[in-house]
């Protein structure tokens, strides 16, 4: 731990030792403002013949490639601003008496393109502004901000597209004044701000407005809008486990040491399928990265990353409220409060949500409805910005779930929402997270430190239908993580680099895990399972020529796991006695994990890329093992191959992306079921998954949005012989992996305030057991929403599963031979209101 504390202290030391900004120069040079707007001027300097000493050769030194900062401390003066009309829009020309301006950093805020030019001074310092210079451009403003000059160009409808080029003693902004569709979004999937279409991987981005329109508030909702991603509860009513799959790799084995997908909520990793039933609120965007992502993220991931980013605290006051009420007494309350406590220094944001509903499953034994749900979520952020280079935030996320009976039924019941339970169960999940994030954004490099603690506890009782199996679980986990990243500055173009370190300490405690089998007796296990992980990771992106970027990354990870567990058994009504000696075992793993690839900008609208990446999950210890030979399971290693095309057309009014992939998994960690249909051991087998993904976003008309995606994956076991049953499962489909996933959403917003949206999500055939005996045939779910919106409020009617489709979310060949299944929710509908104060 000393290494991590030293790293954090080092970052704070840098903050305190930053030198004061140099005083601004006060030299005055006149600007001809009256004729600067649209008048063409003769640039006499272009006729000058350059002398040898004036030619600036590209910098190629090692120090420049690492930092890519201007090694000359002199501030460059901007002595003139000219606007020139062009066939497509406008050129903004910044002139200098001597020296060349550094490349600016750009961002978009609303309809405004903002460009910051470092180490520059505007002479005179009164600034420049021209309103409505051409059709489509509302204003052009150039102002002085400390030691940089800021250019703001505001479009009438959307932010204009821009191409920035350097000339001799000038910087030229070439603007396309045509309206630009606001489809593409700046994201941080690769730990730096980029346009999503520039990132060489299969990436699904869901922006804030779409989150609100589609009412996305869980991982299950996110999966419905991501190709080849499924996420479902294992039962109706309360949800004690959540099963997912991404690109043919699932998490059905809850005994493994690590999830195949790394889930992040505001930079804090969350794990274990019993702890993923979380409620979200006040989100800014969601990023789903498919494929191994081990060289840019602290927590390892063999199948992908799901990144949930909440809205951040700002210095502007804001209050939002939301209410909803619907079928089954469905009720929802949401709020967020944001304000600046100290101007430009300290801000606070608090948000919370409550969602609940009555049960809809009838218990024939008691005549009552069961399966009620209640979820609470709350988050807060305190943001401190001591200066322009540093940000410090304290973040807290808390969630509590109090659900009724996690209800299963037979495979083919007359009514899936009727059961016969002599006793009723429950599921309770509580989790709380605290994190401190420190960020430094300087000219030479950027640094980020994230220190987090997460505690989760799950208690549940799952009674069997008709007095059969009963399962009792009480587990909890405390996880400490520390991530430290250093990377190239935002101004870096030719070479971008990142170097990071990661530490994780996880203590998983099984206070009680019981199961009862009619005719067999009662079984009980408890113990501790701990793991410590250290990792160093990094990636370099290099652009040898303008259209080509090559990248390579490497991760080294080492982990130590220990387990101490006890197993007991008892006849019905009898006392528990030890059924085997106590296990006390340790295991260590380490691995080098590479990633490399390239992207090529074929033209301004089309990008091609290819990647090869290794995925890895460490071996571990099975606390449910009955014998020593089933206690240890081995490492899982994946080679993932991907190629894709990304395209944007018609000023970003049409975005279409295509990718193909193949996952070759060796020693896949699979949960193995015995002859009774119950699980207890972990096997290592091989798996192959091949698939394709396509996504499309379009704005065919003003106010009309179309979103579509489709994914196909063929995921099969290759050499799986069940050692408990002797059954050969080779070539069987991997459970919980739909062969097809697709979604289509269309929505319309009129200028008069009318809003309408319809969306469908479809799934191909899905198997739920290794023997492929339990399956769900293809099905489609349809959601709809209609309402009226004003500037500060909106009111809507909504319906989910509009056609009341019946479908299985999970299935088990237990008890043999009947089998058990969990079912999805019936149709729900209601009314929603939201307002911004």
N, C-alpha and C positions, 0 to 999 in steps of 0.2 A: 504493500500500500504506500510505502514511502515514495516510490516513483511517481505515483499519481498526485500525492500531496505536493511534491516538489514542482510538478508541472503546473498545477493550479497557482501555486505561489509565484511561479515564474511569470505567468500571465499578468497577475496583479502588479508585480514589480515593473513590468513593461508599461502598464498604464500610468503608474505614478511617476515614471521617469521620462515621459514624453516631453520634449521641449516645447516651449510656447511658440505659437505661430509668429512668423516674421511680420514686421509692420508692413503695411501696404505702401507701395510706391505712389507718389502723388503727382507724377509727371502728367501734363495736360497736352493732348493733341486733339484738334477739332475734328468733328465728323459732320459731313454734309447730310444731315438728317432729312432735309426737305425733299431731296431727290433720291434718297436711299431705297424707297419702297419698291418701285417697279421699273425704274429707269436703267437702261443699259449704259454702262460706262466702259470706256476704253481702258484696258488694263495694260498700261505702258510697261509694267515690270516684266510681262511675258516676252517682250522683245529683247530683254537683256540677255547677253550670252554669259552662261555660268563660267566662272573661273574654277580651276581644279580644286582650289582650297575650299570652294563653296559647296562642292558635291558631298552629300551626306550618304555614306555607305551603310548598309544594314549592319546592326550590331549582332555579333555571334558569340560573344564571350560567355563563359559559363555563368558568371554572376548575372549577366543580363538575362540569359535564358531562365534562370531560377526565379528572378524577381520581376523582370521585364519592366523596370521602372526607369525613369529618366535619370541618368547618372549626373547630368548637368543641373546644378541647383538653381540656375538662373530662371527667373520667372519671365515668360514670354508675354509681350504686350499685344493686345488686339486694338488696332488703331482705326479700323473701319468695319462697318456692317453694311452689306449690300444685298438687296433682294432682286432676283431676276426671274421673269416669267419664262416658262418652258412649255413645250407641247403637252406634257403630262401634269404640270403643276407649277412648281416653284423651286428655285435654288436660293439658299441662304448662304452667303459667302462671308466668312470672317477673315479679315486681312491683317497681316502682321508686318511691321517695318523691318524686322529681321528675326530669324529663327523660325522653327516649325512648331506648331501646337501638338501636344500629346493627343493620342486617341481618346475620345470621350467615352464615358460609361453612360449607357442609356437605359431608360425604363419608361413604362407607360402608366399613367395614373388617369383613369377615366378617358376623356377625349384628348388628353395632352401627352405629347412626347416630350420627355425631359432628358437633356444631355448635359452632363457635367464635365467640364474640361479642366483637368488639374493643372497646377502651376501656371496659371494665366491671370492677367489683369486687364480689365477693360478701361480704356482711356478715351474720353473722360469717364468717371465712375457714375455718371448720371443714368447710364443704361440706354437701351434702345427698345422701342415698341412700335409696331405697325399693326393696325386693326384691318381685317378683311382685305389682305393684299391681293388674293385671288379667290375665285369661287371654291368653296370647300375648306378654306383655311380661315378660322376666326381671328387668330392673332399670332404674331411672332414677337417674342420678348427675349432680350439678352440682358442679363444683370450680373453684377459682381457679388459673390458670396465668399467671404474670407479669402482663401488663396486659390479659388477656382472661379470660373465663369460658367454660368448656367444659361442654357438656351431652352426656352419653352415654346413649343409650337402646338397650338390648339386647333383641332379640327372641328368642323361644324357638327358632324354626326359621330365620327369616330376619330381616334388618333390616326394621323397620316402615316403611311409607310415611308421609310427614309433609307437612303443609301449615303454613307459618309465616306468622302474621299479626300486625301491630302494632295494639295498642289504646291507649287513653289510659293512660299510665304502666304499660304491661305488654307483654309479648311472649308469644304463645300458640303452642305446638306442638300441633297437632291430629293425633293418631296413629290410623292404621288398624292395629289389632292383628292382623288376619287375615294368615296366612302369605303372603309375597310371593315369587314365583318369581324365582330368581337368574338371569334371562336377560339383562337389560339391563346394560350395562357403561359405566363412566365412561371416556371416551376423550379424546384430545387432537388429533383430526383438524383442528380449527381453531385449534390452538396455545393452547388453554385447556381446562381440565377441564370436560367436559359429558357428560350422558347421551346415548348414541348416538342415541336417538329424538328428540332435540331439534335435531339437526343437519340443515339444509336442503339435503341432497344425497344421492345414492345412495352409501351407505356400507356396506361389508361388514366386520364385525368378527369376528375369531376369537380367543377368549379362551384363556388358558393351559391350562385343563383340556381344551378341545376340541383344542388343538394336540397335547397328549399322547395323547388318545384316538384321533385320526385319524393319528397319527404323521407330522405335517407337519414336514418339514425342508428344503424347497426351494421356490423360486418356482413350480415345476411343481405341487407339492402345494397351494400357496395358490390357484392358478388353478382347481383342481378344485372349490373351494368358493365361487367367485365368478362370478355370472352375466355372460355376455358377455366373459369373460376366458379366454384360452387361452395356454398356455406349454408348448412342447415342444422336445426336442432335435432336431437335424436328422438324426441317424443313430443306428443301434444301436451298442452297445458304447460306445466313447469319444464324447464330445460336444464337437465343436469349436465349434459355434454353438448358440444357443438362440433360437428364433423365437417371438414372442408377438403377440397382438392384444388390444386392449381397445376395446370399442364400435366395431368396424369399422375401426380404424386399427392397422396392423401395423408391425413393425420389420424386415421382410425386407431393407430396404436398409441394410446395415452400413456403407456409405460416407457416410451422412449425418453432419452435424455434431453432431446431438443426438438422443437417444432421444425417442420420443413419450410414453413413460411415465417419470416420475421415480421411481427405486427408491432407498429410504433404508434403511440399516441403522444404527439408533441415531443418527439425525440426520445421518449421513454419506451423501451421494449416491453411487451406483454406476451405471456406464453401460457401453455397448458390448456387443453381443450375444455377443461372444466371451469376455467377462469375467463373465457372469452365472450361470455354472454353479457356484453356491456351495452349501456345506452350512451349515445353521443348527443351533444348539444352545442350550438354556437360554433359551427365549423366554417373554416375558410375554404379549404379544398381537400381533396383526397387524391393520392397518387398510388397506383398499383403497378409495380415493376415486376414483370414476369421473367423467370430465369434466375440462376444464381447471382447473388449480389453481395459478394464477400470482400471486395477490395475497396469499397467506398463506405460501407456501413459497419458500425461497431459489432453488432450481433450478427453471427453467421446465418446464412440462409441458403438452402439448397434448391428451393423452388421459386422463391421470389420474396418481395417486400410489399406490405400494405402500410402506407404512410398516411396517418390521419393528422391533419394540421388544423388546430383551432384558430379562431380569430384572435389576433394579438391585441394587447392593450395599446391605446393611442392617447393623445393628449386632447382629443375632441370629445365633449360630452355626448353620450348616446344612451338611450334606454329602449329596449325592445321587449315586447310582450307577445305571447301566443297562447291560445286556448283551443281545445278541440273536444268534441263529445260525439260518441257514436254507439253503434250496436254493442250489445253485451256490456252496457254501462261503461263503454270505453271512454276514458278521460285523460286529458293531457294538459299540462301547464308548463310553459317555458318562459324564461326571462333572461336578460343580460343587462348589465349596468357597466358603463365605461366612463371614465373621467380622468383628467389630469389633476394630480394632487399638488405638484410643483411644476410650474411652467417649464416645458422642454426638458425636465429632469426626471420626474416621477409620475407614473400613471398606474391606474388600477383597473382591472376588468374582472367582473364576477358574473358567472352564468350558472343556471341550474335548470333542471327539468324533472318532472314527475309524469310517469305514464302508468296507467293501471287499467284493469278490466276485470269483470266477473268471469267465472268459469263457464264454458259452453259444453262440457262433457258431463253426461248424466250418469251417475252411479246408481245402478239398479238395486244394489244392496241397501242403500240408504234413501234413495229417492231424491237426492240432492245434486246440485251442479258442482263440479269440481274443476280444478285447473285454473283458478284465478291467478292474476299476475299483478305485480307491483314493482316498478323500477324507479329508483332515484339516482340522479347524476348531478354532480356539482363540480365546478372548477373555478379556480381563481388564479390570476397572474398579477404580480407586482413587478413593474418594469422600471428600471433605473438606467438613465443614459447620462453618465457623468460628463461626456464630451462626444464629439462627432465620431470618434473611432471606437468607443466602447459601449457595450450594452450588457446589463446584468438583469436577469429575470428570475424570480422565484415562482414556480408553478406547482399547483396542487390539483389533483384529480381524484374524486371520490365517487364510488358507485355502490349501490346496495340493491340487491334483488331479493324479493320475498315472494316466491311463487308457490302455487298450490301443487297438487299431486302431479309428478311427471308420469304421464299416462301412456301406456302401451296397450295394444290390442292384438287380436289374432290377425293373420295375414289377409284373410278375406271375410271380414265381418259384414253382417247385414247393415250395420250402422257403425262407422268408425268412431263415433262420438257417444257410444254407449258402452259402459264397462261394468264389471261386477267385482267390487273391491270390498273385502270385509274390513279393512283398515285403510285410512287415507294417508298419503305421504306428503312430502313437501320438499322444496329446494330453496336454500338460502345461500346467497353469495355476497360477500362484502369485500371490497378492495379499496385501498387508498394509496396514493402515490404522492411523493414530494420530490421536487427536482430543482436544482439550481443550475442555470445556464449562463455562462460567461462568454461573450463574443468580442473579438478584436478585429477590426477591419481597417488595416493600414495600407500605405502605398506599397510596401515591400512584401507583405504577406498577410494572411488572415489566420486567426486561431479561434478555436471553440473548445470549451470545456463543459461537459454535462455530467453532473453528479446526481444520482437518483436512487430512491428507495421505494420499493413496492411491496405491499403486504396484501395477501389474498387468503380468504378462508371460505370453504364450501362445506355445507352440511346438507345431506339429503337422505330421504327414505323413499325407496321405490318399491311399493308392494306389487305382487303379481296378480294378474287378472284371475279371478276365481279361486283365490287363496293359494296360489303357487309361489314362485320365487319371490323372495324379498331381499333387497340390497340396501345396506346402510353404509354411508361414507361420511367421514369427517376428516378433511385434509386441510392443511394450510401451508403457505409458502411465504418466505421473506427473501427478497432479492435486492442486492446492492449492485449498482453498475456505475462505472466511471469510463467515460469516453473522452479522448483528447485528440483534436485534429489540428494540424497545421497545413495550410494550402496556399497556392499562388493567389496574388491579388485579383480583384475583379477586372482590372484593366488588362490582365494577361490575355494574349491572343494566340501567339505562335506556340507557346508551351504552357500547359497547365499541369499542375502537380498537386498531389495530396498525400500526406503521411499522417497516420493515426495509430492510436493504441487503445485497447479496450480491456477492461477488467470486469468480471462478473462473479459474484458469490451468491449461490442459491441454496437455501435450506428448505427442503420439502419434507414435511412431517405428516405421517399417516397416523392420526390419533385413533382411528377405528375404521376398519373396512370389513364389513360382515356380509355374508350371503347365506341364504337358506334354500335348500333343495328338498322338495317333497320326496321322501323315500331315501334320501342320502344323509341328511343331517344339517348341521350348522358349521360354518367355517369363518374364521376371523384372522385378520392380519393387522399388524401395526409396526411402525418403525420410523427410521429417519433415512432420508436420501439427500446427500449434499454433493454439490459440484462447484469447483472453482475453475474459472476459465481466464486465460491470458491470451491476448492476440495483438499482433502488429500487422498493419495493413497499409496499402498505398496504391496509387495509380498515377500514371503519367500519360497525358494526351499531347501529341506533338503534330504540328501541321507543317510538313516539309514543303508543300506547295499549297496554293490557296484552296483548291477544292478538296484536298485529301487530308484526313486526320487519321493517324494511327494511335492506338492506345494499348497499354499493357499494365496489368496490375498483379500484385502478389500479396498473399496473406499467409502468415504463419500463426497457427493456433495450437495451444496446448491446454489440456484440461486434466483435472484429477477428480475422480468421483469416489464416494464412499457410501456404503449402505449397511444399515443394521436393522434387521427385520425379524419378527417372530410370527410364527403361524400356529394357530390353535384350532381345535375342532371339538364338536360336541353333538350328541344326539338331541333330537327335539325334546326340550324340557330339561336337559341335563346341563352340567357345568362344563365350562371349557377346560381342556387340558392341552399341553403342547403336542403338536403333531409332528414336529421336527425340531432339531437343535436350532438355536439362534444363529443367523448368518451375520457375519461381520467381515466385510470384504472391501477392498479398494482396487481401483483400476485407473490407469493413466493412458491418455492418447495424445498424439500430436500429428500435425499434417501441414504440408505446404499446399496452398490453394491458389492457382494462377487464373488469370483472365486476360484475354487479349482479343483485338479485333481492329477493324477499320471502318470508316465511313467516307463516302465520296459524294460531293454535291454535284450531281449530274447537270443541273441547271438551277435557276432561282426557285423553281417550283418542286424539284424532285431530288430526293436524297436516298442513297442506297447504303446499306451497312451489313456487316457480318461479324459475328462474335463466336468465340469458343471459350467456355468457362467451366470451371470445376466446381461442383457442389459437394458439400461434406457435412456429415453428422457424426459426432463422436460415438464410440461405444458406451455402454453403461451397465447398470446393475438392475435387475428386475426384482423389485421388493415383493412381488407376488409369487416368486419362484417356490416350488415345493421341494426341489432337489438341487444339489450344487451344480449339476451339469446344465441346468436351465437358468442359473443365476446371472451369468455374464452373456451379453450379446455384443456383436462386433460392430466395427465402424462401417458407415454407409458412404459410398463414394459415387459421384455422378459426373459424367461428362456431358455437357449441354452444348448443342450446336444450333445457331440461329442465323437466319438471313432475312432481310426485310427491305421494304421500300416505304418511304414516307413522302407524301405529296400534299401541296396546298395550291388551290387554283382560285381564279376570279377574286383576287384581293382577299384571300382567306375565307371566301364564302363557301368554299367546298374543301374539306380535308378528308383524305382517304389514305389509310395505312394498311399494309399487308406484311405478314411475317410467317415464316415456316420454321419449325424447330424439331429437334430430335433429342430426347434424353436417354442416355445409356446409363442405367443405375446398377451398380454392383453391390451386393450384400445389403439390399434394401431391408430395413428393419420392419418386419411385419408381425402383427399380433396374431398368434396362432390359437385356434379353437380346438378343444379336445372332443372325444366321442360323445360326451354329454351335451356338447354345444356351448360349453363355457370356456372362457379364456384363462390363461395363466402363464404362458411362456411366450418368448420373443424369438423369432427365427430370422436368419439372414438369407435372403434369396435374391435373384436377379430380376430386373424389370426393364422393359423398353416402352417408351412413349413417344409417338410421332404425331405432329399435328400442324394446324394452320389457323391463323387468326386474321380477321379483317374488321376494321373499324371505319366508320364514316360519320362525319358531321357536316351539315349543310344548312345554309340560310337562303332558300330559293326566293323568298320574298320578304319584305319588311315585316317584322313581327312573327314570322314563321320559322320554327326551328325543327330540324329533323336529326335524330341521333339513331344510329344502328350499329350493331356488331354481330359477328358470328364466329364461333370457334368450333373446331373439330379436333378430337384427340383419340388415338387408338393406344390404350395403355394395357399392357399384358404382362403377366408373370412369365418368366422364361424357364426357370428350373426349380419349381416349388413342389417338393414332396413333403406333405404334412407328417411330421415325425410322430404325432400323437395318434392319428387315424390311419396312416399309411396311404392316404388318397393322393394321387398325382394331380396337382392343380396347375401344372404348366400350361401355358397358352390361354388360361382363363383371364377374363377382364378384371382389372383392379377395382375393388369396391369403391363406392362413393364418387365415381368419376363418370359424369354424364358424357355420352359419346358426342353429343352436340349441345352447345349452349348458344342462345341467340336472344337479342332484344331489339325492339324497335319502339321509339318514342317520337311522337309528333305533338307540338304545342304551338299555340298562337296567342299573341298579345296584340290587341287592337289599341289604337291611340285613344279610344274612348274608355279604356279600362277593362274590356272584356278579356277573360283569360280562359283557355281550355287546353287540356292535355289528356292524351290517351297513350298508354304504353303497354306492351306485352313482353313477357319473358318466357322463353321456351327451353325445354330440356329434352335431349334424346334419351334413349334407353339407358337406365342406370341400374347397376347391380349393387347389392348391399352385403353379400357374403362371398367368401373366397371360392365357394363351389358354384357360384352363379345360379343358385336356385331361387333366391329372393330378388325380385327385380321390379322396377317401375317402368311401365311403358311410356313412350313420349307424351308430354303434356304441355299445356300453355296456360299461363296466368295472365289475366288482364286487369290493369288498374286504370282508373279514370279520375279526373279532377276538373271542376269548372268553377269559375268565380268572377268576382269583380275586384279591381285593384285601383286605388287612388295613390297619391304621393306618399302618404304616411300609413296607410292601412290596406288590408285585403281581407275578403271573406270568401270562403270556398265550400263546396260540397265535394266529398271524395268517396271513392269505393275501391276497396282492395279485393282481389280475387272475385272480380265482378260476376263471373258466371259460376261461382261456387264449385270450382273444380276439386275433386278428391284425389289426393296423391300421397305417396309414401315419402317420408323424409329419412327414414332409417329402417333397417330390418336385420333380424338375427335368427339364425337357425337354432333357436332355443326357446322353450324346451323342445327337445327332439321328440317327435318329428313335426310338431305343430308349427313352431316358429312364432316370432313376435315382430310387430311393426309399430312405428310411430307415424302419425299422420299430420299433414299440414293444416293450417287454419282454414275455416270456412269463410264465406264472404263477410266482410265488415264494411260499414259505411257510416258516414257522419258529417259533421260540419266543423270547419276550422276558421279561426279568426287570428290575425296577427297585426301588430301595429309597431311603429317606430316613433318614439316621442322626442 
